Amino acid sequence: MQLHTPISTQFKPKFTNGHGNRHQRRHQARIRDGLRRAALRADTAACLVEKEGLSVVAAAMRCGSCPQYVAAMLIIRASGHPTLRDHVLKGLRPVLRAAKAVENVAKAISAYRKFSSLERELFRMATGATADLGQHLRNSTSEQLVATAKAVTPEWIFDRMIAPSMVESVHQNIG
């Protein structure tokens, strides 16, 4: 015969979430106006770091974020990948995982922007990477040129490359 009420039944939670456990709803939504609030706060703090020169910790404190998220958003912004940043802000990709995925390219881009003209030429020779399309085509192998010719049609080349240059040369001759 039991004299006492078991402890487990004495302290039943007053409120449950409908599934029998005590987890309660958040007071504020994680996403507002289609943007993940934590990522948006970290992105705003990253702007303060970039534009105002604040430290990561100070910017995080001012925006209600954490230094890890701010550092991650700085990496995402430095990667130059606007689609990734957009996905992070919309909550489609986790902030820390997205930053980890592009961390090396962000470092490489940052280093490339600091290169002298000699270093850029050495980098181009080693990788073939260049922002100049004409130089890229001139340095391409015949296999690469054939693959490009298959990927773009002659009409595309004419409409986007030849026709605009013809119009430009006519305007120069008239003026």
Rosetta constraint file for C-alpha pairs under 8 A:
AtomPair CA 5 CA 9 HARMONIC 7.05 0.50
AtomPair CA 5 CA 10 HARMONIC 6.92 0.50
AtomPair CA 6 CA 10 HARMONIC 6.64 0.50
AtomPair CA 7 CA 11 HARMONIC 6.80 0.50
AtomPair CA 8 CA 12 HARMONIC 7.22 0.50
AtomPair CA 13 CA 22 HARMONIC 6.44 0.50
AtomPair CA 15 CA 22 HARMONIC 6.51 0.50
AtomPair CA 15 CA 24 HARMONIC 7.87 0.50
AtomPair CA 16 CA 20 HARMONIC 5.66 0.50
AtomPair CA 16 CA 21 HARMONIC 5.36 0.50
AtomPair CA 16 CA 22 HARMONIC 4.78 0.50
AtomPair CA 16 CA 23 HARMONIC 6.67 0.50
AtomPair CA 16 CA 24 HARMONIC 6.83 0.50
AtomPair CA 17 CA 21 HARMONIC 6.34 0.50
AtomPair CA 17 CA 22 HARMONIC 6.47 0.50
AtomPair CA 17 CA 23 HARMONIC 6.22 0.50
AtomPair CA 17 CA 24 HARMONIC 5.85 0.50
AtomPair CA 17 CA 25 HARMONIC 7.44 0.50
AtomPair CA 30 CA 36 HARMONIC 5.88 0.50
AtomPair CA 30 CA 37 HARMONIC 5.80 0.50
AtomPair CA 30 CA 38 HARMONIC 7.43 0.50
AtomPair CA 31 CA 35 HARMONIC 5.27 0.50
AtomPair CA 31 CA 36 HARMONIC 4.32 0.50
AtomPair CA 31 CA 37 HARMONIC 5.58 0.50
AtomPair CA 31 CA 90 HARMONIC 7.87 0.50
AtomPair CA 31 CA 91 HARMONIC 7.65 0.50
AtomPair CA 32 CA 36 HARMONIC 6.52 0.50
AtomPair CA 32 CA 37 HARMONIC 6.55 0.50
AtomPair CA 34 CA 90 HARMONIC 5.88 0.50
AtomPair CA 35 CA 39 HARMONIC 7.83 0.50
AtomPair CA 35 CA 40 HARMONIC 6.88 0.50
AtomPair CA 35 CA 89 HARMONIC 5.41 0.50
AtomPair CA 35 CA 90 HARMONIC 4.44 0.50
AtomPair CA 35 CA 91 HARMONIC 6.63 0.50
AtomPair CA 36 CA 40 HARMONIC 6.19 0.50
AtomPair CA 36 CA 88 HARMONIC 7.78 0.50
AtomPair CA 36 CA 89 HARMONIC 5.52 0.50
AtomPair CA 36 CA 90 HARMONIC 5.42 0.50
AtomPair CA 36 CA 91 HARMONIC 5.14 0.50
AtomPair CA 37 CA 41 HARMONIC 6.16 0.50
AtomPair CA 37 CA 89 HARMONIC 7.93 0.50
AtomPair CA 38 CA 42 HARMONIC 6.26 0.50
AtomPair CA 38 CA 65 HARMONIC 6.73 0.50
AtomPair CA 39 CA 43 HARMONIC 6.03 0.50
AtomPair CA 39 CA 69 HARMONIC 7.39 0.50
AtomPair CA 39 CA 73 HARMONIC 7.81 0.50
AtomPair CA 39 CA 88 HARMONIC 6.77 0.50
AtomPair CA 39 CA 89 HARMONIC 5.44 0.50
AtomPair CA 39 CA 91 HARMONIC 7.68 0.50
AtomPair CA 39 CA 95 HARMONIC 6.75 0.50
AtomPair CA 40 CA 44 HARMONIC 6.11 0.50
AtomPair CA 40 CA 89 HARMONIC 5.99 0.50
AtomPair CA 41 CA 45 HARMONIC 6.20 0.50
AtomPair CA 41 CA 63 HARMONIC 5.70 0.50
AtomPair CA 41 CA 64 HARMONIC 6.69 0.50
AtomPair CA 41 CA 65 HARMONIC 5.85 0.50
AtomPair CA 42 CA 46 HARMONIC 6.09 0.50
AtomPair CA 42 CA 60 HARMONIC 6.85 0.50
AtomPair CA 42 CA 63 HARMONIC 7.27 0.50
AtomPair CA 42 CA 65 HARMONIC 5.63 0.50
AtomPair CA 42 CA 66 HARMONIC 7.41 0.50
AtomPair CA 42 CA 69 HARMONIC 5.65 0.50
AtomPair CA 42 CA 70 HARMONIC 4.66 0.50
AtomPair CA 42 CA 73 HARMONIC 6.34 0.50
AtomPair CA 43 CA 47 HARMONIC 6.31 0.50
AtomPair CA 43 CA 70 HARMONIC 6.68 0.50
AtomPair CA 43 CA 73 HARMONIC 5.75 0.50
AtomPair CA 43 CA 74 HARMONIC 7.69 0.50
AtomPair CA 44 CA 48 HARMONIC 6.51 0.50
AtomPair CA 44 CA 63 HARMONIC 7.05 0.50
AtomPair CA 45 CA 49 HARMONIC 6.36 0.50
AtomPair CA 45 CA 56 HARMONIC 7.56 0.50
AtomPair CA 45 CA 59 HARMONIC 4.86 0.50
AtomPair CA 45 CA 60 HARMONIC 5.59 0.50
AtomPair CA 45 CA 62 HARMONIC 7.50 0.50
AtomPair CA 45 CA 63 HARMONIC 5.84 0.50
AtomPair CA 45 CA 65 HARMONIC 7.59 0.50
AtomPair CA 45 CA 70 HARMONIC 6.20 0.50
AtomPair CA 46 CA 50 HARMONIC 6.20 0.50
AtomPair CA 46 CA 56 HARMONIC 7.45 0.50
AtomPair CA 46 CA 59 HARMONIC 7.22 0.50
AtomPair CA 46 CA 70 HARMONIC 5.57 0.50
AtomPair CA 46 CA 71 HARMONIC 7.40 0.50
AtomPair CA 46 CA 73 HARMONIC 6.29 0.50
AtomPair CA 46 CA 74 HARMONIC 5.59 0.50
AtomPair CA 47 CA 51 HARMONIC 5.80 0.50
AtomPair CA 47 CA 52 HARMONIC 7.68 0.50
AtomPair CA 48 CA 52 HARMONIC 5.05 0.50
AtomPair CA 48 CA 53 HARMONIC 6.63 0.50
AtomPair CA 48 CA 54 HARMONIC 6.09 0.50
AtomPair CA 48 CA 59 HARMONIC 6.14 0.50
AtomPair CA 49 CA 53 HARMONIC 4.86 0.50
AtomPair CA 49 CA 54 HARMONIC 4.63 0.50
AtomPair CA 49 CA 55 HARMONIC 5.98 0.50
AtomPair CA 49 CA 56 HARMONIC 6.23 0.50
AtomPair CA 49 CA 59 HARMONIC 6.40 0.50
AtomPair CA 50 CA 54 HARMONIC 7.66 0.50
AtomPair CA 54 CA 58 HARMONIC 6.22 0.50
AtomPair CA 54 CA 59 HARMONIC 5.94 0.50
AtomPair CA 55 CA 59 HARMONIC 6.09 0.50
AtomPair CA 56 CA 60 HARMONIC 6.02 0.50
AtomPair CA 56 CA 67 HARMONIC 5.83 0.50
AtomPair CA 56 CA 70 HARMONIC 6.47 0.50
AtomPair CA 56 CA 71 HARMONIC 6.77 0.50
AtomPair CA 57 CA 61 HARMONIC 6.16 0.50
AtomPair CA 57 CA 66 HARMONIC 7.53 0.50
AtomPair CA 57 CA 67 HARMONIC 5.32 0.50
AtomPair CA 58 CA 62 HARMONIC 6.24 0.50
AtomPair CA 59 CA 63 HARMONIC 6.23 0.50
AtomPair CA 59 CA 70 HARMONIC 7.96 0.50
AtomPair CA 60 CA 64 HARMONIC 5.89 0.50
AtomPair CA 60 CA 65 HARMONIC 4.66 0.50
AtomPair CA 60 CA 66 HARMONIC 5.26 0.50
AtomPair CA 60 CA 67 HARMONIC 5.48 0.50
AtomPair CA 60 CA 70 HARMONIC 6.37 0.50
AtomPair CA 61 CA 65 HARMONIC 6.21 0.50
AtomPair CA 61 CA 66 HARMONIC 7.07 0.50
AtomPair CA 65 CA 69 HARMONIC 6.93 0.50
AtomPair CA 65 CA 70 HARMONIC 7.14 0.50
AtomPair CA 66 CA 70 HARMONIC 6.45 0.50
AtomPair CA 67 CA 71 HARMONIC 6.04 0.50
AtomPair CA 68 CA 72 HARMONIC 6.12 0.50
AtomPair CA 68 CA 96 HARMONIC 7.94 0.50
AtomPair CA 69 CA 73 HARMONIC 6.13 0.50
AtomPair CA 69 CA 95 HARMONIC 6.78 0.50
AtomPair CA 69 CA 96 HARMONIC 6.79 0.50
AtomPair CA 70 CA 74 HARMONIC 6.21 0.50
AtomPair CA 71 CA 75 HARMONIC 6.43 0.50
AtomPair CA 72 CA 76 HARMONIC 6.32 0.50
AtomPair CA 72 CA 95 HARMONIC 6.55 0.50
AtomPair CA 72 CA 96 HARMONIC 5.84 0.50
AtomPair CA 72 CA 99 HARMONIC 5.12 0.50
AtomPair CA 72 CA 100 HARMONIC 7.79 0.50
AtomPair CA 73 CA 77 HARMONIC 6.01 0.50
AtomPair CA 73 CA 95 HARMONIC 7.07 0.50
AtomPair CA 73 CA 99 HARMONIC 6.89 0.50
AtomPair CA 74 CA 78 HARMONIC 6.05 0.50
AtomPair CA 75 CA 79 HARMONIC 6.21 0.50
AtomPair CA 75 CA 99 HARMONIC 5.76 0.50
AtomPair CA 75 CA 102 HARMONIC 7.28 0.50
AtomPair CA 75 CA 103 HARMONIC 6.05 0.50
AtomPair CA 75 CA 106 HARMONIC 6.07 0.50
AtomPair CA 76 CA 80 HARMONIC 7.29 0.50
AtomPair CA 76 CA 81 HARMONIC 7.18 0.50
AtomPair CA 76 CA 84 HARMONIC 7.46 0.50
AtomPair CA 76 CA 85 HARMONIC 6.28 0.50
AtomPair CA 76 CA 98 HARMONIC 7.16 0.50
AtomPair CA 76 CA 99 HARMONIC 5.36 0.50
AtomPair CA 76 CA 102 HARMONIC 6.75 0.50
AtomPair CA 76 CA 103 HARMONIC 7.58 0.50
AtomPair CA 76 CA 106 HARMONIC 7.36 0.50
AtomPair CA 77 CA 81 HARMONIC 7.13 0.50
AtomPair CA 77 CA 82 HARMONIC 7.71 0.50
AtomPair CA 77 CA 85 HARMONIC 6.85 0.50
AtomPair CA 78 CA 106 HARMONIC 5.13 0.50
AtomPair CA 78 CA 107 HARMONIC 7.84 0.50
AtomPair CA 78 CA 109 HARMONIC 7.43 0.50
AtomPair CA 78 CA 110 HARMONIC 7.08 0.50
AtomPair CA 79 CA 102 HARMONIC 6.30 0.50
AtomPair CA 79 CA 103 HARMONIC 7.42 0.50
AtomPair CA 79 CA 105 HARMONIC 6.03 0.50
AtomPair CA 79 CA 106 HARMONIC 4.09 0.50
AtomPair CA 79 CA 107 HARMONIC 7.83 0.50
AtomPair CA 79 CA 109 HARMONIC 6.88 0.50
AtomPair CA 80 CA 106 HARMONIC 7.50 0.50
AtomPair CA 81 CA 85 HARMONIC 6.49 0.50
AtomPair CA 82 CA 86 HARMONIC 6.08 0.50
AtomPair CA 83 CA 87 HARMONIC 6.14 0.50
AtomPair CA 84 CA 88 HARMONIC 6.18 0.50
AtomPair CA 84 CA 93 HARMONIC 7.83 0.50
AtomPair CA 84 CA 98 HARMONIC 7.50 0.50
AtomPair CA 85 CA 89 HARMONIC 6.17 0.50
AtomPair CA 86 CA 90 HARMONIC 6.17 0.50
AtomPair CA 87 CA 91 HARMONIC 6.17 0.50
AtomPair CA 87 CA 92 HARMONIC 5.01 0.50
AtomPair CA 87 CA 93 HARMONIC 5.71 0.50
AtomPair CA 88 CA 92 HARMONIC 5.75 0.50
AtomPair CA 88 CA 93 HARMONIC 4.80 0.50
AtomPair CA 88 CA 94 HARMONIC 6.13 0.50
AtomPair CA 88 CA 95 HARMONIC 5.87 0.50
AtomPair CA 88 CA 98 HARMONIC 7.43 0.50
AtomPair CA 93 CA 97 HARMONIC 7.52 0.50
AtomPair CA 93 CA 98 HARMONIC 6.41 0.50
AtomPair CA 94 CA 98 HARMONIC 6.01 0.50
AtomPair CA 95 CA 99 HARMONIC 6.24 0.50
AtomPair CA 96 CA 100 HARMONIC 6.22 0.50
AtomPair CA 97 CA 101 HARMONIC 6.24 0.50
AtomPair CA 98 CA 102 HARMONIC 6.60 0.50
AtomPair CA 99 CA 103 HARMONIC 5.73 0.50
AtomPair CA 102 CA 106 HARMONIC 6.12 0.50
AtomPair CA 103 CA 107 HARMONIC 6.41 0.50
AtomPair CA 104 CA 108 HARMONIC 6.24 0.50
AtomPair CA 105 CA 109 HARMONIC 6.04 0.50
AtomPair CA 106 CA 110 HARMONIC 6.10 0.50
AtomPair CA 107 CA 111 HARMONIC 6.13 0.50
AtomPair CA 108 CA 112 HARMONIC 6.02 0.50
AtomPair CA 109 CA 113 HARMONIC 6.23 0.50
AtomPair CA 110 CA 114 HARMONIC 6.81 0.50
AtomPair CA 111 CA 115 HARMONIC 6.65 0.50
AtomPair CA 112 CA 120 HARMONIC 7.33 0.50
AtomPair CA 115 CA 119 HARMONIC 5.41 0.50
AtomPair CA 115 CA 120 HARMONIC 5.87 0.50
AtomPair CA 116 CA 120 HARMONIC 6.22 0.50
AtomPair CA 117 CA 121 HARMONIC 6.27 0.50
AtomPair CA 118 CA 122 HARMONIC 6.25 0.50
AtomPair CA 119 CA 123 HARMONIC 6.03 0.50
AtomPair CA 120 CA 124 HARMONIC 6.08 0.50
AtomPair CA 121 CA 125 HARMONIC 6.15 0.50
AtomPair CA 122 CA 126 HARMONIC 6.17 0.50
AtomPair CA 123 CA 127 HARMONIC 6.03 0.50
AtomPair CA 123 CA 128 HARMONIC 7.63 0.50
AtomPair CA 123 CA 129 HARMONIC 7.43 0.50
AtomPair CA 124 CA 128 HARMONIC 4.75 0.50
AtomPair CA 124 CA 129 HARMONIC 5.04 0.50
AtomPair CA 124 CA 130 HARMONIC 5.95 0.50
AtomPair CA 125 CA 129 HARMONIC 7.87 0.50
AtomPair CA 128 CA 136 HARMONIC 7.23 0.50
AtomPair CA 128 CA 139 HARMONIC 7.59 0.50
AtomPair CA 129 CA 136 HARMONIC 7.39 0.50
AtomPair CA 130 CA 135 HARMONIC 7.40 0.50
AtomPair CA 130 CA 136 HARMONIC 6.24 0.50
AtomPair CA 131 CA 136 HARMONIC 7.82 0.50
AtomPair CA 132 CA 136 HARMONIC 6.16 0.50
AtomPair CA 133 CA 137 HARMONIC 6.12 0.50
AtomPair CA 134 CA 138 HARMONIC 6.18 0.50
AtomPair CA 135 CA 139 HARMONIC 6.13 0.50
AtomPair CA 136 CA 140 HARMONIC 6.13 0.50
AtomPair CA 137 CA 145 HARMONIC 7.36 0.50
AtomPair CA 140 CA 144 HARMONIC 5.91 0.50
AtomPair CA 140 CA 145 HARMONIC 6.39 0.50
AtomPair CA 141 CA 145 HARMONIC 6.32 0.50
AtomPair CA 142 CA 146 HARMONIC 6.18 0.50
AtomPair CA 143 CA 147 HARMONIC 6.24 0.50
AtomPair CA 144 CA 148 HARMONIC 6.17 0.50
AtomPair CA 145 CA 149 HARMONIC 6.10 0.50
AtomPair CA 146 CA 150 HARMONIC 6.29 0.50
AtomPair CA 147 CA 151 HARMONIC 6.24 0.50
AtomPair CA 148 CA 152 HARMONIC 6.20 0.50
AtomPair CA 149 CA 153 HARMONIC 6.73 0.50
AtomPair CA 149 CA 154 HARMONIC 7.93 0.50
AtomPair CA 152 CA 156 HARMONIC 6.27 0.50
AtomPair CA 152 CA 157 HARMONIC 7.07 0.50
AtomPair CA 153 CA 157 HARMONIC 6.48 0.50
AtomPair CA 154 CA 158 HARMONIC 6.10 0.50
AtomPair CA 155 CA 159 HARMONIC 5.93 0.50
AtomPair CA 156 CA 160 HARMONIC 5.96 0.50
AtomPair CA 156 CA 161 HARMONIC 7.98 0.50
AtomPair CA 157 CA 161 HARMONIC 5.40 0.50
AtomPair CA 157 CA 162 HARMONIC 6.73 0.50
AtomPair CA 158 CA 162 HARMONIC 4.72 0.50
AtomPair CA 158 CA 163 HARMONIC 5.81 0.50
AtomPair CA 159 CA 163 HARMONIC 5.50 0.50
AtomPair CA 159 CA 164 HARMONIC 7.32 0.50
AtomPair CA 160 CA 164 HARMONIC 6.51 0.50
AtomPair CA 161 CA 165 HARMONIC 6.47 0.50
AtomPair CA 162 CA 166 HARMONIC 6.23 0.50
AtomPair CA 163 CA 167 HARMONIC 6.31 0.50
AtomPair CA 164 CA 168 HARMONIC 6.20 0.50
AtomPair CA 165 CA 169 HARMONIC 6.18 0.50
AtomPair CA 166 CA 170 HARMONIC 6.27 0.50
AtomPair CA 167 CA 171 HARMONIC 6.33 0.50
AtomPair CA 168 CA 172 HARMONIC 6.34 0.50
AtomPair CA 169 CA 173 HARMONIC 6.26 0.50
AtomPair CA 170 CA 174 HARMONIC 6.26 0.50
AtomPair CA 171 CA 175 HARMONIC 6.09 0.50
